[in-house]
Amino acid sequence: MTVRSSIESKLSARFAPVALTIVDESHLHAGHVGARAEGETHFRVEIVAASFAGRSRLERQRLVYAALADELAGPVHALSVRALTPTEAAAAS
Amino acid sequence: MSEKPVFERIRRDVADNEVFLYMKGTPVFPQCGFSAAVVQVLSNLGVRFSSANVLEDPELRDGIKHFSNWPTIPQLYVKGEFVGGCDIIREMYETGELAEFLNSRGVNVQLANPA
């Protein structure tokens, strides 16, 4: 399983997101510390889920980090997170 | 969370400096784009801050992650309080919340380049 698909399945299982975008930005960091020849080291995640309501940015990002603890302890060197509620996502678009 | 020897140094850093950034590299020579982004935000707000380069100290690099319960660098502390990493600081800056937050904590903000 690729790192990307494991991120996708774990976030889907944990948050039942109404929208989930996972962008592999590893190519932007080729040759950088933490880069692997096989890539899949730097990701950007945008996730929209109702369960983020009433939680601060810190709490939301901690929840996402916790769901992906294995990936962060392993292949993933950087993970950028934007976590919104459906209402916020609608207002932002 | 088990107490590590480096925690004492971290407590002192974040108590003695009203704005403190744990980063990769230095404000003049950041060695990571995410650290560079936070330095840029603080500079735009004219905020004076101190920093520690975690790349020079493996114990600190690992310790700050446990201290904050946050797995990534950079990490920004204001008046001893963990505010967030790059994503949060950037979002708070873009919405104006960061300047408000700093003001509310008594930190001097001087908008050099009003957004």
N, CA and C atoms of all chains as a GROMACS GRO file, in nm:
protein
  624
    1MET      N    1   0.085  -0.119   0.000
    1MET     CA    2   0.000   0.000   0.000
    1MET      C    3   0.089   0.125   0.000
    2THR      N    4   0.054   0.222  -0.079
    2THR     CA    5   0.133   0.345  -0.080
    2THR      C    6   0.104   0.425   0.046
    3VAL      N    7   0.196   0.516   0.077
    3VAL     CA    8   0.177   0.603   0.192
    3VAL      C    9   0.050   0.686   0.173
    4ARG      N   10   0.032   0.733   0.052
    4ARG     CA   11  -0.085   0.815   0.023
    4ARG      C   12  -0.215   0.739   0.051
    5SER      N   13  -0.221   0.614   0.009
    5SER     CA   14  -0.346   0.541   0.028
    5SER      C   15  -0.366   0.507   0.176
    6SER      N   16  -0.257   0.487   0.249
    6SER     CA   17  -0.277   0.460   0.392
    6SER      C   18  -0.323   0.588   0.464
    7ILE      N   19  -0.273   0.704   0.423
    7ILE     CA   20  -0.322   0.830   0.480
    7ILE      C   21  -0.471   0.844   0.450
    8GLU      N   22  -0.506   0.816   0.328
    8GLU     CA   23  -0.645   0.832   0.286
    8GLU      C   24  -0.737   0.738   0.365
    9SER      N   25  -0.696   0.613   0.379
    9SER     CA   26  -0.787   0.518   0.446
    9SER      C   27  -0.797   0.551   0.595
   10LYS      N   28  -0.686   0.591   0.657
   10LYS     CA   29  -0.693   0.621   0.801
   10LYS      C   30  -0.776   0.746   0.830
   11LEU      N   31  -0.758   0.849   0.747
   11LEU     CA   32  -0.836   0.972   0.771
   11LEU      C   33  -0.984   0.947   0.742
   12SER      N   34  -1.012   0.868   0.640
   12SER     CA   35  -1.152   0.838   0.606
   12SER      C   36  -1.218   0.761   0.720
   13ALA      N   37  -1.145   0.664   0.775
   13ALA     CA   38  -1.202   0.582   0.882
   13ALA      C   39  -1.222   0.665   1.008
   14ARG      N   40  -1.128   0.754   1.036
   14ARG     CA   41  -1.132   0.827   1.163
   14ARG      C   42  -1.231   0.943   1.161
   15PHE      N   43  -1.242   1.014   1.047
   15PHE     CA   44  -1.319   1.139   1.046
   15PHE      C   45  -1.443   1.135   0.957
   16ALA      N   46  -1.459   1.032   0.877
   16ALA     CA   47  -1.569   1.028   0.780
   16ALA      C   48  -1.584   1.163   0.709
   17PRO      N   49  -1.476   1.211   0.647
   17PRO     CA   50  -1.478   1.346   0.590
   17PRO      C   51  -1.576   1.359   0.474
   18VAL      N   52  -1.632   1.480   0.460
   18VAL     CA   53  -1.716   1.505   0.343
   18VAL      C   54  -1.629   1.547   0.225
   19ALA      N   55  -1.507   1.590   0.252
   19ALA     CA   56  -1.412   1.617   0.146
   19ALA      C   57  -1.272   1.588   0.199
   20LEU      N   58  -1.190   1.528   0.114
   20LEU     CA   59  -1.054   1.494   0.155
   20LEU      C   60  -0.962   1.507   0.034
   21THR      N   61  -0.865   1.595   0.046
   21THR     CA   62  -0.768   1.612  -0.063
   21THR      C   63  -0.629   1.583  -0.006
   22ILE      N   64  -0.559   1.494  -0.072
   22ILE     CA   65  -0.423   1.461  -0.028
   22ILE      C   66  -0.330   1.490  -0.144
   23VAL      N   67  -0.240   1.584  -0.122
   23VAL     CA   68  -0.148   1.622  -0.228
   23VAL      C   69  -0.007   1.580  -0.189
   24ASP      N   70   0.056   1.501  -0.274
   24ASP     CA   71   0.195   1.459  -0.251
   24ASP      C   72   0.286   1.568  -0.307
   25GLU      N   73   0.352   1.638  -0.214
   25GLU     CA   74   0.439   1.749  -0.258
   25GLU      C   75   0.586   1.710  -0.249
   26SER      N   76   0.612   1.580  -0.244
   26SER     CA   77   0.750   1.533  -0.224
   26SER      C   78   0.844   1.584  -0.332
   27HIS      N   79   0.792   1.598  -0.453
   27HIS     CA   80   0.879   1.641  -0.563
   27HIS      C   81   0.936   1.781  -0.538
   28LEU      N   82   0.864   1.860  -0.455
   28LEU     CA   83   0.913   1.995  -0.425
   28LEU      C   84   1.033   1.990  -0.331
   29HIS      N   85   1.054   1.872  -0.270
   29HIS     CA   86   1.157   1.863  -0.167
   29HIS      C   87   1.265   1.762  -0.204
   30ALA      N   88   1.274   1.725  -0.331
   30ALA     CA   89   1.374   1.626  -0.373
   30ALA      C   90   1.513   1.674  -0.332
   31GLY      N   91   1.589   1.583  -0.272
   31GLY     CA   92   1.726   1.617  -0.232
   31GLY      C   93   1.734   1.685  -0.097
   32HIS      N   94   1.617   1.723  -0.043
   32HIS     CA   95   1.608   1.791   0.087
   32HIS      C   96   1.620   1.685   0.197
   33VAL      N   97   1.664   1.726   0.316
   33VAL     CA   98   1.671   1.632   0.428
   33VAL      C   99   1.534   1.568   0.448
   34GLY      N  100   1.531   1.437   0.464
   34GLY     CA  101   1.403   1.370   0.486
   34GLY      C  102   1.343   1.315   0.358
   35ALA      N  103   1.395   1.361   0.242
   35ALA     CA  104   1.343   1.310   0.115
   35ALA      C  105   1.393   1.166   0.097
   36ARG      N  106   1.307   1.081   0.040
   36ARG     CA  107   1.346   0.945   0.010
   36ARG      C  108   1.347   0.930  -0.141
   37ALA      N  109   1.430   0.840  -0.190
   37ALA     CA  110   1.436   0.820  -0.336
   37ALA      C  111   1.298   0.782  -0.390
   38GLU      N  112   1.222   0.705  -0.310
   38GLU     CA  113   1.092   0.659  -0.358
   38GLU      C  114   0.982   0.764  -0.338
   39GLY      N  115   1.017   0.881  -0.282
   39GLY     CA  116   0.918   0.987  -0.266
   39GLY      C  117   0.823   0.960  -0.151
   40GLU      N  118   0.704   1.020  -0.157
   40GLU     CA  119   0.600   1.003  -0.055
   40GLU      C  120   0.648   1.045   0.085
   41THR      N  121   0.712   1.159   0.094
   41THR     CA  122   0.763   1.208   0.222
   41THR      C  123   0.693   1.336   0.267
   42HIS      N  124   0.647   1.416   0.172
   42HIS     CA  125   0.588   1.546   0.204
   42HIS      C  126   0.445   1.551   0.150
   43PHE      N  127   0.350   1.568   0.241
   43PHE     CA  128   0.210   1.568   0.199
   43PHE      C  129   0.138   1.692   0.250
   44ARG      N  130   0.037   1.731   0.174
   44ARG     CA  131  -0.054   1.836   0.219
   44ARG      C  132  -0.193   1.776   0.221
   45VAL      N  133  -0.262   1.793   0.333
   45VAL     CA  134  -0.395   1.734   0.350
   45VAL      C  135  -0.496   1.846   0.374
   46GLU      N  136  -0.603   1.842   0.300
   46GLU     CA  137  -0.717   1.930   0.328
   46GLU      C  138  -0.835   1.840   0.357
   47ILE      N  139  -0.889   1.856   0.476
   47ILE     CA  140  -0.994   1.764   0.520
   47ILE      C  141  -1.112   1.844   0.575
   48VAL      N  142  -1.230   1.807   0.532
   48VAL     CA  143  -1.352   1.873   0.577
   48VAL      C  144  -1.438   1.769   0.648
   49ALA      N  145  -1.464   1.792   0.776
   49ALA     CA  146  -1.541   1.695   0.853
   49ALA      C  147  -1.621   1.765   0.962
   50ALA      N  148  -1.739   1.711   0.986
   50ALA     CA  149  -1.828   1.772   1.086
   50ALA      C  150  -1.768   1.764   1.226
   51SER      N  151  -1.687   1.661   1.251
   51SER     CA  152  -1.635   1.641   1.387
   51SER      C  153  -1.533   1.747   1.429
   52PHE      N  154  -1.492   1.834   1.337
   52PHE     CA  155  -1.400   1.942   1.376
   52PHE      C  156  -1.473   2.058   1.443
   53ALA      N  157  -1.605   2.059   1.435
   53ALA     CA  158  -1.682   2.170   1.492
   53ALA      C  159  -1.654   2.181   1.641
   54GLY      N  160  -1.636   2.304   1.688
   54GLY     CA  161  -1.615   2.328   1.829
   54GLY      C  162  -1.474   2.298   1.876
   55ARG      N  163  -1.384   2.265   1.782
   55ARG     CA  164  -1.246   2.237   1.820
   55ARG      C  165  -1.153   2.344   1.762
   56SER      N  166  -1.051   2.379   1.839
   56SER     CA  167  -0.955   2.480   1.794
   56SER      C  168  -0.867   2.422   1.684
   57ARG      N  169  -0.793   2.510   1.618
   57ARG     CA  170  -0.699   2.464   1.515
   57ARG      C  171  -0.600   2.364   1.572
   58LEU      N  172  -0.551   2.396   1.693
   58LEU     CA  173  -0.455   2.305   1.757
   58LEU      C  174  -0.516   2.167   1.778
   59GLU      N  175  -0.638   2.166   1.831
   59GLU     CA  176  -0.703   2.037   1.859
   59GLU      C  177  -0.726   1.958   1.729
   60ARG      N  178  -0.770   2.027   1.625
   60ARG     CA  179  -0.796   1.959   1.498
   60ARG      C  180  -0.669   1.896   1.442
   61GLN      N  181  -0.563   1.978   1.444
   61GLN     CA  182  -0.440   1.925   1.385
   61GLN      C  183  -0.382   1.811   1.470
   62ARG      N  184  -0.400   1.822   1.603
   62ARG     CA  185  -0.355   1.711   1.689
   62ARG      C  186  -0.431   1.583   1.656
   63LEU      N  187  -0.560   1.595   1.629
   63LEU     CA  188  -0.641   1.477   1.595
   63LEU      C  189  -0.590   1.414   1.466
   64VAL      N  190  -0.561   1.498   1.367
   64VAL     CA  191  -0.512   1.446   1.239
   64VAL      C  192  -0.374   1.382   1.258
   65TYR      N  193  -0.288   1.449   1.332
   65TYR     CA  194  -0.156   1.392   1.359
   65TYR      C  195  -0.168   1.257   1.431
   66ALA      N  196  -0.261   1.251   1.526
   66ALA     CA  197  -0.277   1.126   1.603
   66ALA      C  198  -0.323   1.013   1.512
   67ALA      N  199  -0.413   1.045   1.419
   67ALA     CA  200  -0.463   0.941   1.328
   67ALA      C  201  -0.350   0.891   1.237
   68LEU      N  202  -0.251   0.975   1.213
   68LEU     CA  203  -0.143   0.940   1.121
   68LEU      C  204  -0.009   0.924   1.195
   69ALA      N  205  -0.017   0.885   1.322
   69ALA     CA  206   0.106   0.875   1.402
   69ALA      C  207   0.206   0.778   1.341
   70ASP      N  208   0.158   0.666   1.287
   70ASP     CA  209   0.250   0.568   1.228
   70ASP      C  210   0.323   0.626   1.108
   71GLU      N  211   0.248   0.697   1.026
   71GLU     CA  212   0.309   0.755   0.906
   71GLU      C  213   0.411   0.862   0.944
   72LEU      N  214   0.375   0.944   1.045
   72LEU     CA  215   0.466   1.052   1.087
   72LEU      C  216   0.592   0.996   1.153
   73ALA      N  217   0.577   0.880   1.219
   73ALA     CA  218   0.694   0.820   1.283
   73ALA      C  219   0.777   0.745   1.179
   74GLY      N  220   0.720   0.723   1.062
   74GLY     CA  221   0.789   0.646   0.958
   74GLY      C  222   0.826   0.730   0.838
   75PRO      N  223   0.761   0.702   0.725
   75PRO     CA  224   0.806   0.762   0.599
   75PRO      C  225   0.775   0.910   0.582
   76VAL      N  226   0.674   0.961   0.655
   76VAL     CA  227   0.630   1.097   0.626
   76VAL      C  228   0.715   1.198   0.705
   77HIS      N  229   0.779   1.284   0.632
   77HIS     CA  230   0.870   1.382   0.692
   77HIS      C  231   0.797   1.514   0.721
   78ALA      N  232   0.699   1.547   0.639
   78ALA     CA  233   0.626   1.672   0.658
   78ALA      C  234   0.481   1.652   0.619
   79LEU      N  235   0.393   1.708   0.702
   79LEU     CA  236   0.250   1.693   0.678
   79LEU      C  237   0.184   1.827   0.707
   80SER      N  238   0.136   1.889   0.602
   80SER     CA  239   0.068   2.016   0.616
   80SER      C  240  -0.082   1.988   0.623
   81VAL      N  241  -0.151   2.051   0.720
   81VAL     CA  242  -0.292   2.015   0.745
   81VAL      C  243  -0.380   2.138   0.742
   82ARG      N  244  -0.490   2.127   0.669
   82ARG     CA  245  -0.596   2.227   0.678
   82ARG      C  246  -0.723   2.150   0.710
   83ALA      N  247  -0.777   2.174   0.827
   83ALA     CA  248  -0.893   2.098   0.874
   83ALA      C  249  -1.010   2.192   0.897
   84LEU      N  250  -1.117   2.173   0.822
   84LEU     CA  251  -1.231   2.263   0.828
   84LEU      C  252  -1.360   2.187   0.856
   85THR      N  253  -1.459   2.259   0.910
   85THR     CA  254  -1.593   2.203   0.919
   85THR      C  255  -1.662   2.230   0.784
   86PRO      N  256  -1.769   2.157   0.755
   86PRO     CA  257  -1.840   2.182   0.630
   86PRO      C  258  -1.884   2.328   0.616
   87THR      N  259  -1.927   2.390   0.725
   87THR     CA  260  -1.970   2.530   0.721
   87THR      C  261  -1.854   2.621   0.684
   88GLU      N  262  -1.737   2.599   0.746
   88GLU     CA  263  -1.620   2.680   0.716
   88GLU      C  264  -1.575   2.660   0.572
   89ALA      N  265  -1.579   2.536   0.526
   89ALA     CA  266  -1.536   2.507   0.389
   89ALA      C  267  -1.626   2.579   0.290
   90ALA      N  268  -1.757   2.582   0.319
   90ALA     CA  269  -1.851   2.650   0.230
   90ALA      C  270  -1.823   2.800   0.227
   91ALA      N  271  -1.789   2.855   0.344
   91ALA     CA  272  -1.762   2.998   0.352
   91ALA      C  273  -1.631   3.033   0.282
   92ALA      N  274  -1.537   2.939   0.282
   92ALA     CA  275  -1.404   2.966   0.225
   92ALA      C  276  -1.402   2.950   0.074
   93SER      N  277  -1.503   2.881   0.020
   93SER     CA  278  -1.496   2.852  -0.124
   93SER      C  279  -1.566   2.960  -0.206
   94MET      N  280   0.327   1.147   2.946
   94MET     CA  281   0.446   1.218   2.899
   94MET      C  282   0.554   1.208   3.005
   95SER      N  283   0.663   1.142   2.972
   95SER     CA  284   0.771   1.128   3.071
   95SER      C  285   0.860   1.251   3.066
   96GLU      N  286   0.906   1.290   3.183
   96GLU     CA  287   0.989   1.409   3.196
   96GLU      C  288   1.129   1.382   3.139
   97LYS      N  289   1.174   1.468   3.051
   97LYS     CA  290   1.308   1.453   2.995
   97LYS      C  291   1.394   1.570   3.045
   98PRO      N  292   1.525   1.546   3.056
   98PRO     CA  293   1.614   1.652   3.106
   98PRO      C  294   1.601   1.782   3.026
   99VAL      N  295   1.578   1.769   2.895
   99VAL     CA  296   1.574   1.888   2.810
   99VAL      C  297   1.451   1.975   2.837
  100PHE      N  298   1.350   1.916   2.904
  100PHE     CA  299   1.227   1.993   2.932
  100PHE      C  300   1.257   2.118   3.015
  101GLU      N  301   1.355   2.106   3.105
  101GLU     CA  302   1.386   2.218   3.192
  101GLU      C  303   1.435   2.337   3.110
  102ARG      N  304   1.518   2.306   3.012
  102ARG     CA  305   1.570   2.411   2.923
  102ARG      C  306   1.455   2.473   2.843
  103ILE      N  307   1.363   2.389   2.794
  103ILE     CA  308   1.251   2.439   2.715
  103ILE      C  309   1.164   2.531   2.800
  104ARG      N  310   1.136   2.487   2.923
  104ARG     CA  311   1.055   2.571   3.012
  104ARG      C  312   1.118   2.708   3.033
  105ARG      N  313   1.251   2.708   3.047
  105ARG     CA  314   1.322   2.833   3.069
  105ARG      C  315   1.314   2.920   2.942
  106ASP      N  316   1.338   2.858   2.827
  106ASP     CA  317   1.333   2.932   2.699
  106ASP      C  318   1.198   3.001   2.681
  107VAL      N  319   1.090   2.926   2.703
  107VAL     CA  320   0.959   2.982   2.672
  107VAL      C  321   0.909   3.075   2.783
  108ALA      N  322   0.973   3.066   2.901
  108ALA     CA  323   0.936   3.158   3.009
  108ALA      C  324   1.014   3.289   2.998
  109ASP      N  325   1.140   3.279   2.954
  109ASP     CA  326   1.227   3.397   2.951
  109ASP      C  327   1.210   3.481   2.825
  110ASN      N  328   1.145   3.424   2.722
  110ASN     CA  329   1.130   3.496   2.595
  110ASN      C  330   0.983   3.503   2.560
  111GLU      N  331   0.933   3.625   2.540
  111GLU     CA  332   0.787   3.632   2.520
  111GLU      C  333   0.743   3.565   2.391
  112VAL      N  334   0.829   3.568   2.289
  112VAL     CA  335   0.798   3.494   2.166
  112VAL      C  336   0.920   3.407   2.134
  113PHE      N  337   0.898   3.276   2.128
  113PHE     CA  338   1.010   3.185   2.107
  113PHE      C  339   0.974   3.083   1.999
  114LEU      N  340   1.066   3.067   1.902
  114LEU     CA  341   1.041   2.977   1.790
  114LEU      C  342   1.143   2.864   1.788
  115TYR      N  343   1.092   2.740   1.790
  115TYR     CA  344   1.176   2.623   1.766
  115TYR      C  345   1.173   2.597   1.616
  116MET      N  346   1.290   2.600   1.554
  116MET     CA  347   1.293   2.595   1.407
  116MET      C  348   1.413   2.515   1.358
  117LYS      N  349   1.412   2.491   1.227
  117LYS     CA  350   1.527   2.428   1.162
  117LYS      C  351   1.606   2.540   1.096
  118GLY      N  352   1.730   2.557   1.142
  118GLY     CA  353   1.812   2.667   1.094
  118GLY      C  354   1.795   2.788   1.185
  119THR      N  355   1.830   2.904   1.132
  119THR     CA  356   1.821   3.029   1.209
  119THR      C  357   1.732   3.126   1.132
  120PRO      N  358   1.686   3.231   1.198
  120PRO     CA  359   1.601   3.327   1.126
  120PRO      C  360   1.669   3.381   0.999
  121VAL      N  361   1.801   3.398   1.004
  121VAL     CA  362   1.871   3.448   0.885
  121VAL      C  363   1.891   3.338   0.782
  122PHE      N  364   1.919   3.216   0.828
  122PHE     CA  365   1.937   3.103   0.737
  122PHE      C  366   1.846   2.987   0.774
  123PRO      N  367   1.716   3.000   0.749
  123PRO     CA  368   1.626   2.887   0.778
  123PRO      C  369   1.666   2.769   0.689
  124GLN      N  370   1.655   2.649   0.743
  124GLN     CA  371   1.693   2.532   0.664
  124GLN      C  372   1.573   2.444   0.632
  125CYS      N  373   1.456   2.505   0.631
  125CYS     CA  374   1.334   2.432   0.600
  125CYS      C  375   1.230   2.537   0.560
  126GLY      N  376   1.153   2.507   0.457
  126GLY     CA  377   1.056   2.603   0.408
  126GLY      C  378   0.949   2.638   0.510
  127PHE      N  379   0.912   2.541   0.594
  127PHE     CA  380   0.807   2.566   0.693
  127PHE      C  381   0.858   2.660   0.802
  128SER      N  382   0.983   2.638   0.844
  128SER     CA  383   1.043   2.730   0.941
  128SER      C  384   1.057   2.868   0.881
  129ALA      N  385   1.101   2.873   0.756
  129ALA     CA  386   1.118   3.002   0.688
  129ALA      C  387   0.986   3.078   0.682
  130ALA      N  388   0.876   3.006   0.660
  130ALA     CA  389   0.745   3.070   0.649
  130ALA      C  390   0.705   3.137   0.780
  131VAL      N  391   0.732   3.071   0.892
  131VAL     CA  392   0.696   3.130   1.022
  131VAL      C  393   0.784   3.252   1.052
  132VAL      N  394   0.912   3.243   1.020
  132VAL     CA  395   1.002   3.357   1.037
  132VAL      C  396   0.950   3.476   0.954
  133GLN      N  397   0.906   3.447   0.834
  133GLN     CA  398   0.854   3.552   0.745
  133GLN      C  399   0.731   3.620   0.806
  134VAL      N  400   0.641   3.539   0.860
  134VAL     CA  401   0.520   3.594   0.922
  134VAL      C  402   0.556   3.683   1.040
  135LEU      N  403   0.646   3.635   1.126
  135LEU     CA  404   0.684   3.715   1.244
  135LEU      C  405   0.752   3.844   1.200
  136SER      N  406   0.833   3.836   1.094
  136SER     CA  407   0.899   3.956   1.043
  136SER      C  408   0.797   4.054   0.988
  137ASN      N  409   0.699   4.002   0.914
  137ASN     CA  410   0.595   4.090   0.859
  137ASN      C  411   0.520   4.163   0.968
  138LEU      N  412   0.506   4.096   1.083
  138LEU     CA  413   0.433   4.158   1.195
  138LEU      C  414   0.526   4.242   1.282
  139GLY      N  415   0.655   4.245   1.246
  139GLY     CA  416   0.750   4.323   1.324
  139GLY      C  417   0.766   4.272   1.465
  140VAL      N  418   0.749   4.141   1.483
  140VAL     CA  419   0.757   4.083   1.617
  140VAL      C  420   0.901   4.042   1.647
  141ARG      N  421   0.949   4.085   1.762
  141ARG     CA  422   1.082   4.043   1.805
  141ARG      C  423   1.070   3.906   1.869
  142PHE      N  424   1.157   3.816   1.828
  142PHE     CA  425   1.149   3.682   1.884
  142PHE      C  426   1.288   3.621   1.898
  143SER      N  427   1.295   3.521   1.984
  143SER     CA  428   1.416   3.442   1.998
  143SER      C  429   1.388   3.304   1.940
  144SER      N  430   1.495   3.231   1.909
  144SER     CA  431   1.472   3.101   1.847
  144SER      C  432   1.581   3.002   1.887
  145ALA      N  433   1.550   2.875   1.866
  145ALA     CA  434   1.649   2.769   1.885
  145ALA      C  435   1.650   2.685   1.758
  146ASN      N  436   1.770   2.647   1.717
  146ASN     CA  437   1.787   2.564   1.596
  146ASN      C  438   1.792   2.417   1.639
  147VAL      N  439   1.684   2.345   1.612
  147VAL     CA  440   1.678   2.206   1.658
  147VAL      C  441   1.775   2.115   1.581
  148LEU      N  442   1.821   2.161   1.465
  148LEU     CA  443   1.914   2.077   1.388
  148LEU      C  444   2.051   2.068   1.458
  149GLU      N  445   2.077   2.162   1.548
  149GLU     CA  446   2.205   2.161   1.619
  149GLU      C  447   2.199   2.080   1.747
  150ASP      N  448   2.082   2.029   1.781
  150ASP     CA  449   2.066   1.964   1.910
  150ASP      C  450   1.961   1.852   1.901
  151PRO      N  451   2.006   1.730   1.876
  151PRO     CA  452   1.913   1.617   1.860
  151PRO      C  453   1.822   1.599   1.981
  152GLU      N  454   1.877   1.627   2.100
  152GLU     CA  455   1.798   1.608   2.222
  152GLU      C  456   1.681   1.708   2.224
  153LEU      N  457   1.710   1.830   2.182
  153LEU     CA  458   1.606   1.934   2.178
  153LEU      C  459   1.506   1.902   2.067
  154ARG      N  460   1.557   1.857   1.954
  154ARG     CA  461   1.471   1.826   1.839
  154ARG      C  462   1.366   1.721   1.876
  155ASP      N  463   1.410   1.618   1.948
  155ASP     CA  464   1.318   1.515   1.993
  155ASP      C  465   1.235   1.564   2.112
  156GLY      N  466   1.301   1.634   2.204
  156GLY     CA  467   1.236   1.676   2.328
  156GLY      C  468   1.121   1.771   2.307
  157ILE      N  469   1.137   1.867   2.215
  157ILE     CA  470   1.031   1.966   2.195
  157ILE      C  471   0.904   1.899   2.141
  158LYS      N  472   0.923   1.791   2.063
  158LYS     CA  473   0.805   1.720   2.011
  158LYS      C  474   0.724   1.657   2.125
  159HIS      N  475   0.796   1.604   2.223
  159HIS     CA  476   0.727   1.544   2.338
  159HIS      C  477   0.671   1.652   2.431
  160PHE      N  478   0.750   1.757   2.450
  160PHE     CA  479   0.708   1.864   2.541
  160PHE      C  480   0.574   1.924   2.496
  161SER      N  481   0.565   1.951   2.365
  161SER     CA  482   0.445   2.014   2.310
  161SER      C  483   0.339   1.911   2.270
  162ASN      N  484   0.376   1.784   2.268
  162ASN     CA  485   0.290   1.681   2.211
  162ASN      C  486   0.252   1.720   2.068
  163TRP      N  487   0.354   1.749   1.989
  163TRP     CA  488   0.336   1.797   1.852
  163TRP      C  489   0.452   1.742   1.770
  164PRO      N  490   0.424   1.666   1.664
  164PRO     CA  491   0.532   1.588   1.601
  164PRO      C  492   0.619   1.662   1.500
  165THR      N  493   0.589   1.789   1.475
  165THR     CA  494   0.663   1.857   1.368
  165THR      C  495   0.727   1.987   1.418
  166ILE      N  496   0.824   2.034   1.340
  166ILE     CA  497   0.893   2.160   1.361
  166ILE      C  498   0.860   2.246   1.238
  167PRO      N  499   0.837   2.372   1.246
  167PRO     CA  500   0.858   2.464   1.360
  167PRO      C  501   0.745   2.460   1.463
  168GLN      N  502   0.774   2.518   1.580
  168GLN     CA  503   0.675   2.534   1.686
  168GLN      C  504   0.693   2.672   1.748
  169LEU      N  505   0.581   2.743   1.757
  169LEU     CA  506   0.586   2.879   1.810
  169LEU      C  507   0.524   2.886   1.950
  170TYR      N  508   0.598   2.946   2.041
  170TYR     CA  509   0.548   2.971   2.176
  170TYR      C  510   0.535   3.121   2.199
  171VAL      N  511   0.422   3.161   2.260
  171VAL     CA  512   0.402   3.301   2.298
  171VAL      C  513   0.368   3.305   2.446
  172LYS      N  514   0.448   3.378   2.522
  172LYS     CA  515   0.428   3.388   2.667
  172LYS      C  516   0.410   3.250   2.730
  173GLY      N  517   0.495   3.158   2.687
  173GLY     CA  518   0.494   3.025   2.746
  173GLY      C  519   0.386   2.932   2.695
  174GLU      N  520   0.304   2.982   2.602
  174GLU     CA  521   0.192   2.901   2.551
  174GLU      C  522   0.223   2.854   2.409
  175PHE      N  523   0.203   2.726   2.382
  175PHE     CA  524   0.223   2.672   2.248
  175PHE      C  525   0.108   2.720   2.157
  176VAL      N  526   0.144   2.788   2.050
  176VAL     CA  527   0.041   2.843   1.960
  176VAL      C  528   0.018   2.752   1.840
  177GLY      N  529   0.125   2.696   1.785
  177GLY     CA  530   0.106   2.607   1.672
  177GLY      C  531   0.229   2.595   1.587
  178GLY      N  532   0.212   2.521   1.477
  178GLY     CA  533   0.318   2.503   1.379
  178GLY      C  534   0.291   2.592   1.258
  179CYS      N  535   0.356   2.560   1.149
  179CYS     CA  536   0.352   2.646   1.031
  179CYS      C  537   0.210   2.668   0.978
  180ASP      N  538   0.131   2.561   0.966
  180ASP     CA  539  -0.004   2.575   0.907
  180ASP      C  540  -0.089   2.671   0.990
  181ILE      N  541  -0.085   2.650   1.122
  181ILE     CA  542  -0.170   2.730   1.211
  181ILE      C  543  -0.125   2.876   1.212
  182ILE      N  544   0.007   2.897   1.219
  182ILE     CA  545   0.057   3.034   1.222
  182ILE      C  546   0.024   3.106   1.092
  183ARG      N  547   0.039   3.036   0.980
  183ARG     CA  548   0.009   3.098   0.851
  183ARG      C  549  -0.140   3.132   0.840
  184GLU      N  550  -0.224   3.037   0.882
  184GLU     CA  551  -0.369   3.063   0.876
  184GLU      C  552  -0.408   3.179   0.967
  185MET      N  553  -0.352   3.180   1.088
  185MET     CA  554  -0.386   3.287   1.182
  185MET      C  555  -0.335   3.422   1.130
  186TYR      N  556  -0.223   3.421   1.062
  186TYR     CA  557  -0.170   3.545   1.005
  186TYR      C  558  -0.263   3.597   0.895
  187GLU      N  559  -0.303   3.504   0.808
  187GLU     CA  560  -0.385   3.544   0.693
  187GLU      C  561  -0.521   3.599   0.736
  188THR      N  562  -0.576   3.547   0.846
  188THR     CA  563  -0.707   3.594   0.890
  188THR      C  564  -0.697   3.714   0.984
  189GLY      N  565  -0.573   3.752   1.020
  189GLY     CA  566  -0.557   3.864   1.113
  189GLY      C  567  -0.560   3.822   1.259
  190GLU      N  568  -0.590   3.694   1.282
  190GLU     CA  569  -0.602   3.646   1.421
  190GLU      C  570  -0.469   3.650   1.494
  191LEU      N  571  -0.359   3.633   1.420
  191LEU     CA  572  -0.229   3.625   1.488
  191LEU      C  573  -0.194   3.760   1.550
  192ALA      N  574  -0.215   3.866   1.473
  192ALA     CA  575  -0.186   4.000   1.527
  192ALA      C  576  -0.273   4.026   1.650
  193GLU      N  577  -0.400   3.989   1.639
  193GLU     CA  578  -0.492   4.006   1.753
  193GLU      C  579  -0.446   3.926   1.874
  194PHE      N  580  -0.408   3.801   1.846
  194PHE     CA  581  -0.364   3.713   1.954
  194PHE      C  582  -0.241   3.771   2.022
  195LEU      N  583  -0.144   3.816   1.942
  195LEU     CA  584  -0.021   3.872   1.999
  195LEU      C  585  -0.052   3.996   2.082
  196ASN      N  586  -0.137   4.082   2.027
  196ASN     CA  587  -0.177   4.201   2.102
  196ASN      C  588  -0.241   4.164   2.234
  197SER      N  589  -0.329   4.063   2.229
  197SER     CA  590  -0.401   4.023   2.350
  197SER      C  591  -0.305   3.968   2.456
  198ARG      N  592  -0.188   3.920   2.411
  198ARG     CA  593  -0.089   3.868   2.506
  198ARG      C  594   0.015   3.976   2.542
  199GLY      N  595  -0.009   4.097   2.493
  199GLY     CA  596   0.081   4.206   2.527
  199GLY      C  597   0.210   4.208   2.447
  200VAL      N  598   0.211   4.140   2.332
  200VAL     CA  599   0.330   4.138   2.246
  200VAL      C  600   0.317   4.250   2.143
  201ASN      N  601   0.422   4.326   2.128
  201ASN     CA  602   0.421   4.440   2.037
  201ASN      C  603   0.420   4.394   1.891
  202VAL      N  604   0.321   4.442   1.815
  202VAL     CA  605   0.310   4.408   1.673
  202VAL      C  606   0.320   4.536   1.592
  203GLN      N  607   0.406   4.537   1.491
  203GLN     CA  608   0.416   4.652   1.402
  203GLN      C  609   0.401   4.605   1.260
  204LEU      N  610   0.287   4.635   1.203
  204LEU     CA  611   0.261   4.589   1.067
  204LEU      C  612   0.351   4.664   0.969
  205ALA      N  613   0.454   4.593   0.918
  205ALA     CA  614   0.545   4.653   0.821
  205ALA      C  615   0.479   4.656   0.684
  206ASN      N  616   0.414   4.545   0.650
  206ASN     CA  617   0.347   4.534   0.520
  206ASN      C  618   0.202   4.496   0.543
  207PRO      N  619   0.116   4.594   0.570
  207PRO     CA  620  -0.023   4.558   0.597
  207PRO      C  621  -0.080   4.476   0.482
  208ALA      N  622  -0.145   4.364   0.516
  208ALA     CA  623  -0.196   4.274   0.412
  208ALA      C  624  -0.320   4.335   0.347
   0.00000   0.00000   0.00000
